[in-house]
Amino acid sequence: MEEKDLIPQEIIESKIFLIKGKKVMLDRDLAALYGVETKAINQAVKRNSQRFPDDFMFRLSAGETQQLLRSQFVTLKRGQHYKYLPYFFTENGVAMLSSVLNSERAIQVNITIMRVFVRLRQMMASHSALAGKLAELEERIQDHDEQITDIFKAIRQLMAPPIKPKRKIGFDLKEKQARYSIKKSSRK
């Protein structure tokens, strides 16, 4: 955590969600972080609507919002609803909020939020690199697939319990004659 951060980055991370393939923050979470009412943020956005295109913020339909908030955020109980649908701000939208909200706290919190978004982007890049290495390893394994299959078969055979020969039931004339001839020849 940076010295100037008012809010721990872990708290901010917990407020970032992936919706429609975008990392977003909910208007009420941003309001709580900035120390203002949600209504104040929404009014500032309406006054400066030209600064917030669709790729900076968006709203979901009432049904989508209800389902999302119930399943993801576990905040609404059955029968409860929002008077106004919440805004979801993308990283660019959060950055633009700093130009609309001019309090010292908003500036400091916004700096911390931007650091968190950058850190998440770096983590995603490292995960992408790891995924690439994993795909490369899978390709190598496929090249040697037959050999690996043979190894697994051999290991399974070694792990299998030994098969005991079944004891014959009944009288075997050939076996008896062979024993008898061995005993006869040893007497001479």
N, C-alpha and C positions, 0 to 999 in steps of 0.2 A: 504494500500500500504506500502511495506517495505521501509525503509530509502534508501537502496541502489538501489532500482528499478529505472532504467532510463526511463522506459515506464510504464504508468499506466496499471494495470492488466486488466482493463475493455477493453482497446484497444486490448490487446492480445486476450482476450476472444472473441471479435468480429471477430477475424481472424481464429478462430478454427471452422471447419465444420465437419459434420458427413457425410462421403461418404463411401459407401460399408460397412456400419456398423462400421467404424473406425473413431475416431477423428483425423483429419488431418489439416495440414497447407499448404498453397500454397507456392511454391518456391519464387514467387515475393513478397509475404507478409513478408516472413522471411528475404528476402534481404533488404526490406525497414526497418524492425525492427533492423537488424544488421548494417544498414548503408552502405551496399555494393550493387553492381549491381547484378541482378539475374544471369547474366552471370558468375560472380565470384563464386557464390554458386554452380552452375551447373558444372563449371570446377573443383572445389574442390571435388565434388561428383564423377566425372568421374575419377579423379586421384586416388581416394580411393574407387573404386567401390566395392571391397571386404568387405568394412565396411557397405554397404547399401543393405542388402538382400530385397526381395520383401515385407516382412512384416515391413520394415523400411520406404520404399518409393515406389511409383508406379506412373505410367502414365496411363491416360485413353486414349481411342481411340480418334481420331480427332472429330468424331461425338459426342461422349459422352462429351468431353471437351467443344465443341462449345455449346451444349445444356445446360450443367451445368453452364458454365460461363455466359450464357445469362440469365438463369432463376435464379440461386442462387446469383451470384455476380453482375449482371446487369452491366457488364463492356464492353461487346462487342456489337457493333451495327451490324445490318445485313450487311453482306458483309465483315466485318472485320474478321481477323483470326490471330492466333499466327504463327510466323515463326517456333518456336519449341514448342512442346507440353509441358505444365508445369508439374513439379514434384509435387506430393502430399506427404508430409512427415508425418508419424505417430509420436506418442510421442517418440518412440524409435529412430526414424530417426532424430528428432529434437535434442535429447540428443547426438546422434552420431555426429551431425554437430558441436557441441562444441569442439570435439576433432580434427576436421578438420580445423575449423576457429579459429585462435589463437590470435585474437585481444582482448584487454581488454573489449571493448564494447560488442563483441560477447559473452564473458563469462558472463558479467553482465545481458545482455538481456536473455541469455539462462537460467540463474538461475530464472529469473522472469517467463519465459515461463514454466519451470518445476513446479514452485509454482502454476501457473494457472491450469496446467493439474492435479495436485494433488487435488486442490480445486474442480475442475469439477468432479473428481472421487469420492470425498467425497459427493458432492451434489447428484450424481447419486446413491450412496449407500443409502443416506437418502431417496431418492425418492423410491428406491426399498423397503425399510422398510415400507414406507407409503403405497405403493401398496400392500404389504403383509397384512397390517392391514385392508386395504379396502376390500381385498378378504375375510378375516376372518369375517368382518362385513356383507358382502353379504351372506356368508354361514349362519350366525345366522339369518339373515332376511328370508332366504329361509326356515329355519326350522319353522318359525312362519308365513309363507306366507298366510295361510288360515285366521289366526287371523287378520293379517294386511289388507287383502282384505275385511274382514267383517267390519273392522273399517272404511275403505274408503267408503264402501257402505253406512254405517250409516251416515257418514259425508255428502255424496252426497244427501241422503234423507233429511237431515236437511237443506241443502242449497237450495233444490228445492222449488219453490213457492208452497204454498198450493193449492190443487185442490178444486175449488169452485163447489158445487153441482149445476147441471143444473136445471133451473126452468122449470117446465113442462108447456107446452103450451096446452091449451084446457081445457075442463071441465072434472073433475074426479068425478063421481057419488058417489063413496064410501067416498071420502073426504067430499063432500057436506052433505051426510047423517050423517057422524060422527059429523060435526059441528052443524047440525040441531038438532041432538039428545042431544048434550051438552047444547045447548041454551034452549031446551024444558025442560030438567031436572033441570036446574038452575032456571026456573020460578016457579016451584012448591014449 
